Amino acid sequence: MNETRVTEFILLGFGNLHSFSILIFIMFLIIFLFTVLGNLLIIILVSTNVRLRSPMYYFLCHLSTCDIVISTNIVPNMLSAILLGGKKITFYECFTQIYFYSGTIAAECFLLSVMSYDRYLAICNPLRYSSIMNMKYQIYLSLGPWFMGLTVNLSGVLPVANFDYCHDNIIDHFYCGVLPLQKLSCSDTSAVQLEAFLLSLPVFILPCGFIIVTYVYIFSTIMKIPSTTGKHKAFSTCSSHLIVVGTFYGTLIVKYMIPSKGASILMNKIASLLHTVFTPLFNPIIYSLRNQDIKTSMKKDACA
């Protein structure tokens, strides 16, 4: 039996909210601009202020880069789908989007665990912190997540790209994802589903577990500090990261717990919005509002 090779897909976006398309387009365009500008501001502040040249802020720059990559990879096509009532995307564009989205999400998981390790060293082993966290080590720890995320992700994306797509080419979502494409395929997807589950262990579960363990040690060390001021100062250095971790993993868990079929399609889109659109916006806001060094640097630059 000869199958017709699919050369393009159609992203429906939010077709059931077509009457509000202009309003939704403007809202998400504003969010997108604030997301990119906010994360760029973090990168510029850290790069130009001597006060912020520490490992914690160096890793924060990479976190902001992750957020920019996720937003610019997803939102422009989503905006086009909202405005036009649908967005045509070629086969190769679709899998390029999947690869960079999934790879960057994986890189962010590893990077958040690196940031928790940095906080662990700073609070639990402060005397050796500077000698351990030298510039060479920082580069290894920051580039490692990108390398692992983008490399490991290949084994999950390539099999999906080799599926036979002999059914409909309409994706009822605002971006290309592995799960929607599996539903469009007439190939046996059971092996890919098993592989995706196995990949989730080193990519998502282990980094999350590592973060939990490091914070158990961090909180245990903080509780041993005799003064209330010392406890507050130690906790404030890791509170922003803890909030970002909770937001990132919370939206990720909600997204994958909601089924992507039937009446749950809209809820799945909302959960995906929280993870791909709003989380990259919240991260620079959280660090800007809760980090005194960044707030001070912003005020100095504003007054200069």
N, C-alpha and C positions, 0 to 999 in steps of 0.2 A: 504493500500500500504506500503510495507516494504522498508525503506530507508537504504542504506549502510552508516554506520558511517564513517566519514572521520577521519583517524588517523594521517595524515600528510599533510602539504601544501608544495608547491614549490615556492620559491621566485625567480622571473626571473631576478631581478636586473636591469641591463642596457643591455638587450639582443640585442637591436638595435644598440649598439655601440661595438659589439663583436670584431671587428677588432682592436679596441684600448684598449682592456681589460687589457693588461699588463701595458700600460702607465697609465690608469685610476687607476689600482690597486696600483701602486707605489705612485701615487699622493695622493690618499686617505689614504694610509698607513702612509705616512709622516705627513699628516694633523692630523691623529688620534694620532700618537706618540707625536706631538707637543701639541695637545689639552690636553692629559693626563698629560704630563710633565709640561706644563704651569700652569694648575690648581693645580697640586701637589705642584709646586713651590710657588704659592700663599698661600696655606695651611701651608706649612713649614715655610715660611717667617713670617706669622702672628703668628704661634705657638712658634717661637723661638726668636722673636724680641720684646723686651719690648716696643719699640717705636710704635709698631703696635697693642698693646693690648688695643684696644678701641672698643666700640660696633659696629662701622661702619665696622671694619675689621673682627670682630667676625662673623657678618652676611655675609661678603664677603666670608669667609671660607665655609659657608653653600651653598652659590651660586656656588662656585667652585666645591663642592661636587655634587650638582645637575648636573653640566655640565659633570663631570666624569661619573656619573651614566647614563646619556643620551647617551654619546659617547660609553661607553663599552657595553651598551645594544643594540645599533643599528649597529655600524660600523663593528664589527667582522663578523657578518652574512652577511653584505653587501659586505665586502671584499671577503668572500668565494663565494658569488653569482657571483661577477665580475670575479673572477679567474676561476671558474668551469663552468660558463655559466648558473648557477642556483644553488639554495641551498635548500635542503630538510630540513624542520623543522617540528617537531612533533606538534600535536594538543596542547599539554600542554606547549611546549616551545613557541609556537606562542602566547598563551594567557598570559604566564608569561611576554613575551616581551611587549605585549600591556599594561598589568597592570602597569609594572614599568615605561614604557615610559609615559603613560598618567598620572600616579600618580606623577611622577617627574616634568612633565610640570606644573601640577596643583600646586604642592608645590612651584615651582619657581615663579608662578604668585603671590601666597600669600607672598613669601619671598621678592619679589621686592617691594610689598606694605609695608612690615615691614621696609625695608631699606629706603623707602621714608618717613615713619613716624619717623624714627631715624633722618633723615636729617631735617625734620620739627621741631623736638624738639631742635636739636642742633642750628638751625638758628633762629627760632621764639621764643624759650623759653630757652635761653642758661643758665640762672641763676639756673634753676631747672633741667637742663639736667642730671647732674651727680646723683642727688638724685632719679630721676625717672628711668633712665636707669641703674639700678644696675644689678649685675650679675644674680640674681634670675630672674629678669624681662627679661633679655637677653635670658636666657635659655628657658623661656616660649615662648617668641616671635620667637625663632629659631626652637624649636621643634613643635610648633603649626602648621606651614605650612606643615611640613612633615606628621604630624598626619592627618590633614584635607585633604591634597592631596591624600594620600594613602587610606584613609577611604572612602571619597566621591567617589573616582574613582571606588570602588567595585560595586556600584550600576549601573555604566555604562558598566562595563566589563562582569559581570556575566550573564546578559541576552544574550549577544552576544555569550558567550561560550555555552549557552544552545540551540542555533539555530540548526536546521537540515541543514546539508551541503550535499545536494544531487546532486549538480552540479559539475562543474570542481573544482579541488583543486589547480589550478595554480593562484598565486597572481602576477599580473604584477606590482610589486613594489620591493623596496629593503628592506622593513621591513613589519611585520604584522601590519595592521591598521584596525580600526573598519569599515571604509567606504569600503575598498576592500572586507572584509569578508561579509559585508551586501549584496554585489553583488553576492557572491558565494552561499548565503543561499537561501533555498526554503521556509523559514518561513516568516511570516508577520513581517516586520521590522518597520512598521509605529510607533508602540508604543516606540521602542528603539530610533528612530529618534527624536520623541517628547521629550523623556527623556533627550537625549543628548543636545537638544536645551535648555531645562529648566536648566540642570546642568551648561551650559555655563554662565548663569547669575551670580550665586555666585562664580564660579571658575575663570572666565575670565573678565566679564564685571564689576562686583563690584570692584575687585582689581584695574583694569585699571582706573575706575572712581575715586577711592580713591587716586591713585597716581596723577591724574590730579588736584584734589582739593588741595592736600597737596602742590603741586608745585605752584599753584596759590598763596597760602599763603606765600610760600618761596620766590617767585619772588617779591611779594608785600613788604615783609620785607626787602629784599635786596635793592630794589629801594629807601627805606627810609634811608639807610646808607649814611651819608654825604660824606665820603671820597671815592675816586675812588679805592684806595688801599683796603679799607675795603670791597667794593662791589666785587672786583676781588677775594679776599681771600674767601669770603663767597660763591661766585658762584663756585669757583674751588673745594670746598668740596663736591659739589653735581653734578658736570658736568659729571663725569665718570658714575655715576649711571643713570643719565638722558639719556646718549648715550646708555647704556646697555638696558634700558627700551625701548627706541625707536627701537633698533635692534631686541629685543625679540618680541615685539608686532607687529612690522612691518612685519617681516618674518612670524609670526603666522597668521596674517590677510591675507597676500598674499597667504599662503598655503591653507587656507580654502575658499578663494574667487575663486580659480581656480577649475573648475569641474574636477572630477577624472574619466573621460570617454572620449571615442573618441580620437580626435586629441590632446586633452589637457592632455593626460596621461604623455607625456614627460615633459610638463610644470609643471605639478603637482609634478613630481619627482624632478625637479630642485628646486621648491619652498620648498619641503620637505628637500632637501639637505641643503639649506640655513639655515633652522631652526634646523635640527638635527646634522649637521656636522660642518658648518661654524660658527654659533653663539657661540657654546661652545668654539671654538678656539679664537673668537674675544674678549670674555669677559676678559680673563687674559691679552691679549694684550692691551686692552683699559685701564685697571687699571694700567698696568705696565708703559704705555707711559704717561698717564695723571696725575698720582698720585705721587706727589713729595716724600711722605714718603716711598712708595714702591720702587721707583727708588733709593732713598738714601740707603735703607736697602739692596737692590740688589748689589749696588756698594760696600758697606761695607763688605758684605759676599764674594764678588768676590775678594776683596783685602786681606781678612783675610787669 
